[in-house]
Amino acid sequence: MIVVRGKEAVEMAVEELDELTSAYTSITIDLGTGDGRFAYNYAAENPGTFVIGMDPVREAMRELSMRARRKPERGGLPNLLYIVASIEQPPPELAGRCNQIFINLPWGSLMRGIIETDEMVLGNLSHLAADGAHLRGVLNTRVFDDPVPLDVQGLPEMTVNYAETMLVPAFSRHGFTLTEARFLAPEELIDLATSWAKRLSHRSPPPSFLIEAKRIRDQ
């Protein structure tokens, strides 16, 4: 597993991960963490939880990974780790260990995989999830200014009906039961502690769709 530590990226063995997480009651992962702001804030607010920010772009996580390594009085967070990985190839060291999965305003293959119910993407979400894990995703295909990137063009429109007819059975095949599927109120999106949400707060935010699910491994 490749861990970001400021300007460095180093391999972490599963034994070191076990040691880091042993003192915590649960593990939370923020998929597609981007610059890692949500993961950082969540770790600061939940010191009893070990938080992992995961993104394929190493450079984006550099600043906050460096801050997390400082002494606690200078913003350091011993319960936070940033790793380089994609949903296509999640670290095997995390298999079945994540008690909470956040997916905040994803883009690219992660967003497309969820909306189009890609079997590999949903299978890898299931691979990461512990029994009883909670998944919370906020989807928005219109966070981009024109021109819209090619990899998010042509996606189906997220609606409650689409979630019920497409997402519910697809998630169920991978052990997830959808517990909520609805549009977020504008103030809910603005309260989301991510850089994307902060950028959207400066203009009229487009509709964003919330999905929540629970992982029942033996259902």
N, C-alpha and C positions, 0 to 999 in steps of 0.2 A: 504494500500500500504506500503510495507516494504522498508525503506530508509536506505542506508549504510552511516554511519558517522564514518569513521575511523574503530575502532575495534567494534563499536556498530552497531546494526541494530534495527531500531525503527519503529513503526507504524506511518504513517502520514495520517491524516484525509483529506478528500477532501477540507474542508474549508481552511486548511493550504496550500494546493497545490494552491488553488485559489488565496490566498494572495501572494504567492511566484511568481506566473506567471502573476499577474494582470498588472505589469508595462512593460511587454514585448509585442512586436508586433506579435510574432509567437513562436511556440513550435516545436523544433526539437528533434527527438528521434533516438538514435543509438542502434539498436537491436543487441544482441550478442556482447556487447561492450568489453568483455574480461577484460583487465586491465584498460580500460577506456581512453586510450591515445587519440584516435580520438575525443571522446566527449570533453575531456579537451581542446585540441587544437582548436576545432571548437568553443567552448564557448569563448575562449580567443580572437579569431579572429572576433567573431560576438557578441559583447556585448549587442546588441539590441534583441537578440534571447535567449529564455530560452531553455537550452539543457538538455536532459535526457539520461543518459547511462543506458541501461537495460541488465542484464545478470543473469542467474540462479545461478552463482557461486559467492557468496558474497565475499569470501576472495580475489579474483582477483582484486576487485575494492577498496580494503581497502586503499592502499597508496594514490591514486589520489583523493579519496573522502576526505581523511584527508587534503590533500594539498588544495583542493577547499574551505575548511572551514577556511583557514587562512585569515588574513587581505589582501586586494588587493595588497599592496606593497610587500607582501611575496608570491605571487602566488595564492591568494584566488580568487575565482570566484563565485559571488553571483548568477549568472545565470546558475549554473550547479548543477545537482542532479543525484545521482546514486541510482538505485532501483534494488531490487532482484525480478526477475520474468522471466518466460519463454514465448516463443511464444505460447505454449500450453495453458497457463493461464495468459494472459496479464491483468494488473490491470484494473478493471472496471472504476476507476477514470479517466483513460486516454481516454475513449471511445470518438471517434470523435474529438479529440483535437490536434492531431499531424499534423502540416502543412508540415513537411518534415520528411521523414523516410530514414535513412541510414542503409544499411546492407553490412558491409565490410568483405569480406572473411569469411563468416560464416562456421560453421561446425556442425556436429550432425544433430539433428532434424530440425533445421532452414534451413540448406543448403538442406537437403534431401526434406524437405517440399516444398521449392521453385522449385527445379529442377523437382521433381516428381509431382508438382502441387497438393499437398495435400489440400483438401477442407478446413480442419480445419485451417491449417497454412494461406492459402490465405484469409480465412474468418476473421481470427484474425488480419491480416494486414489491411483489410478493416475496421474492428472494431476500430482500432486505428486512422485511417486517417480522417482528416477533409475534408470537401468538397474542391476540388481543390488541395489536397495535392500532393506533389512531392515525388516519391519513387525512390531511386537510390541504386542499388545492384551491388556488384562486387563478382562474383562467381568463385571459383577455387577449383576443386576437387583434385588437386595435390600439395597442399601446404605442405603435410606431407611427411616426409621421411619414407622409408619402416621400419617396416611393416605398411601398411595403416590401420587405425582403421576400425573395422568391420562396424561401423555405416555409413561409407562413401564408402564402397566397393560396386561395381556393379551399381553405378549411371549412368544414360545415359550421353553420351558426349554432352556438351553444344556446339551448333553450331547455326548459324543464322537460318538455316532451322528448327532445333529443336525448337528454340524460336518462330518462326513464326507459326509452326504447333501445338505446345503444349502449350507454355506459353501464347500466344496472346489470344486464346479463353478462357483459364482457368482464366486468370487475368480479362478478360472482364466480366465473370460471377460474379465477385466480385467487379465490378465497376471501375476497372482500365483499362486505355488505354495505351498500351505499345507505347512509343514514340521513343525508341532507343534500339537496340539489336546488339551488336558488340563485337569483341575482343578488348581488351585494348592493346595499344603499351606498350612495357616494361617500358619505362620511365613514363608512366601514372601510372602504378602499383607502381613503386618506389616512386612516389610523394604522394601516399596515406599515410596519417599520422597515420598509425597503427603499432603496434608491429609486426604483421605478415608481413606486407609489408617491414618493416625495416629488418626483418630476411631474407626475400627473396632477398633483394637488395645485399646481400653478395654473391649471386650465380646467375646463369642465371635463371631469373624468368620464371616459367611455364606460359602458356597462361591463361589469366584470361578474364572472359566474363562480359561485362557491360550490365545491363538492367536498363532502366529508364521508369517510368510510371507516369501517372497522374490519380488522383482519381476524378471521376465525379459521385457523389452520386446518381443522378437521371437518369443516362444514361440507 
